Amino acid sequence: MDSNRCAWVAVFVFFTALGCRAADDAANVVRDVEFAVGNVPENIVKAAQENFQVSKFISAEKRTCNKKIVHFELEMKLRDKTTIDAYFDPNGKLLRTGVSVVAANIPPAVQAAFNKLYADWTVTECNKETDAATKQDVYSIDINKGGKQLEVDIAPDGTIVKTLELKDED
């Protein structure tokens, strides 16, 4: 195996472990569950209000992996009328932010990488997400085909950073 391929395998394993943190369960079942904004934990609401000028909470979702909470996602309308998604760990630490993007605003390298592997999949959502710590961007594209759902994260240079299979709520 060449060193470039080994590096990609290492990156994939690292991000999968970060996203799921459940080494005891090899299935790594990732689920996104929408729930009422009024049921968002108080520490997450407080963190959102400390980090953003929130005008209104629009929606809430939590991601679990093997029944453990990975993050909370809040869609918010800000006082400047923009809409933003913010992702927090269960302790309220801001992980990343995201804004919806249209195909015309996706870099050509991202489009090329996506089309090479997933041209026949249906795109259900596309966001430009920014890591809160590193300030690095990634294009997170949710897709489906034949009942299978994936989330594909692609760096602006076209590097596929992460691919997760998503399951519907049981």
C-alpha positions in Angstrom: 0.0 0.0 0.0 1.6 3.3 -1.0 2.1 6.1 1.6 -0.6 8.3 0.1 -3.2 5.6 0.4 -2.1 4.9 4.0 -2.5 8.5 4.8 -6.1 8.6 3.5 -6.9 5.4 5.4 -5.5 7.0 8.6 -7.5 10.2 8.0 -10.7 8.2 7.4 -10.2 6.1 10.6 -9.5 9.3 12.6 -12.6 11.1 11.5 -14.8 8.1 11.9 -13.6 7.6 15.4 -14.2 11.3 16.2 -17.7 11.1 14.8 -18.7 7.9 16.5 -16.4 7.4 19.6 -17.8 3.9 20.1 -15.1 1.4 19.6 -17.0 -1.3 21.4 -19.7 -1.4 18.7 -18.3 -2.0 15.2 -21.6 -1.1 13.6 -21.1 2.7 14.1 -24.8 3.4 13.5 -25.2 7.2 13.0 -28.6 8.7 13.4 -29.9 12.2 13.1 -33.0 12.8 15.1 -35.1 16.0 14.9 -36.8 17.2 18.1 -38.7 20.2 19.4 -36.7 23.3 20.0 -38.2 23.6 23.4 -36.5 20.3 24.4 -33.0 21.5 23.6 -30.8 21.1 26.8 -30.4 24.3 28.7 -26.6 24.3 28.4 -26.8 24.1 24.6 -29.3 27.0 24.4 -27.1 29.0 26.7 -24.0 28.2 24.6 -25.8 29.3 21.4 -26.9 32.6 23.0 -23.3 33.2 24.2 -21.8 32.6 20.8 -24.4 34.2 18.5 -26.9 37.0 18.5 -29.9 34.7 18.3 -33.2 36.1 17.2 -35.0 32.8 17.0 -34.4 29.0 17.2 -35.8 27.4 14.1 -35.1 23.7 14.5 -33.1 21.3 16.6 -31.5 17.9 15.8 -29.2 15.6 17.6 -26.7 13.1 16.1 -26.1 9.9 17.9 -23.7 7.1 17.2 -24.4 3.8 18.8 -26.9 5.5 21.1 -24.4 8.1 22.4 -24.9 11.8 21.6 -22.2 13.1 19.2 -23.6 16.6 18.8 -26.6 18.9 18.8 -27.4 21.0 15.8 -29.4 24.2 16.1 -30.7 26.1 13.1 -31.1 29.7 14.2 -32.2 33.0 12.7 -29.8 35.7 13.8 -30.5 39.4 14.6 -28.9 40.4 11.3 -31.6 38.2 9.5 -29.1 35.5 8.4 -29.8 31.8 9.1 -27.0 29.6 10.5 -26.6 26.1 11.7 -24.4 25.6 14.8 -23.1 22.3 16.1 -22.4 21.8 19.8 -21.0 18.9 21.8 -23.1 17.6 24.7 -21.2 19.9 27.1 -22.1 23.0 25.0 -18.8 23.5 23.2 -19.2 25.1 19.8 -17.8 22.6 17.2 -18.6 24.2 13.9 -21.1 26.4 12.0 -22.8 25.9 8.7 -24.7 27.9 6.1 -26.7 26.5 3.2 -25.1 26.8 -0.2 -26.4 26.4 -3.7 -24.6 24.5 -6.4 -23.4 27.7 -8.1 -21.4 28.6 -5.0 -19.6 25.2 -4.6 -15.9 25.3 -5.7 -15.2 23.4 -9.0 -12.8 21.0 -7.2 -15.6 20.0 -4.7 -18.1 19.5 -7.6 -15.6 17.4 -9.5 -14.8 15.2 -6.5 -18.5 14.7 -5.7 -19.5 14.0 -9.4 -16.7 11.4 -9.7 -18.2 9.2 -7.0 -21.8 10.3 -6.5 -23.2 11.8 -9.7 -26.1 9.4 -9.7 -27.1 10.2 -6.1 -29.8 12.8 -5.1 -28.6 15.7 -3.1 -30.9 16.5 -0.2 -28.8 19.2 1.5 -25.5 21.1 1.0 -23.8 23.2 3.6 -20.5 25.1 3.9 -19.3 24.3 7.4 -16.5 25.9 9.3 -14.7 24.2 12.1 -14.8 26.5 15.2 -11.3 25.7 16.3 -9.3 25.5 13.1 -11.5 27.8 11.0 -11.2 25.3 8.1 -14.1 24.9 5.7 -15.7 21.8 4.4 -18.7 21.2 2.1 -21.1 18.8 3.8 -23.4 17.2 1.3 -26.3 14.9 2.3 -27.3 12.5 -0.4 -29.5 9.5 -0.9 -30.0 6.7 -3.4 -32.2 3.6 -3.2 -33.0 4.2 0.5 -29.3 4.6 1.5 -28.4 8.0 3.0 -24.9 9.4 3.2 -23.2 12.5 4.5 -20.1 13.4 2.4 -17.7 16.1 3.6 -15.4 17.5 1.0 -12.6 20.1 1.5 -12.5 23.1 -0.9 -9.6 21.5 -2.7 -11.7 18.4 -3.5 -10.4 16.1 -0.9 -13.1 13.8 0.6 -12.7 14.2 4.3 -15.4 12.0 5.7 -18.3 9.8 4.5 -20.9 8.6 7.0 -23.9 6.4 6.4 -27.0 7.8 8.1 -29.9 5.8 9.4 -33.5 7.0 9.9 -34.7 7.1 13.5 -36.1 3.8 14.7 
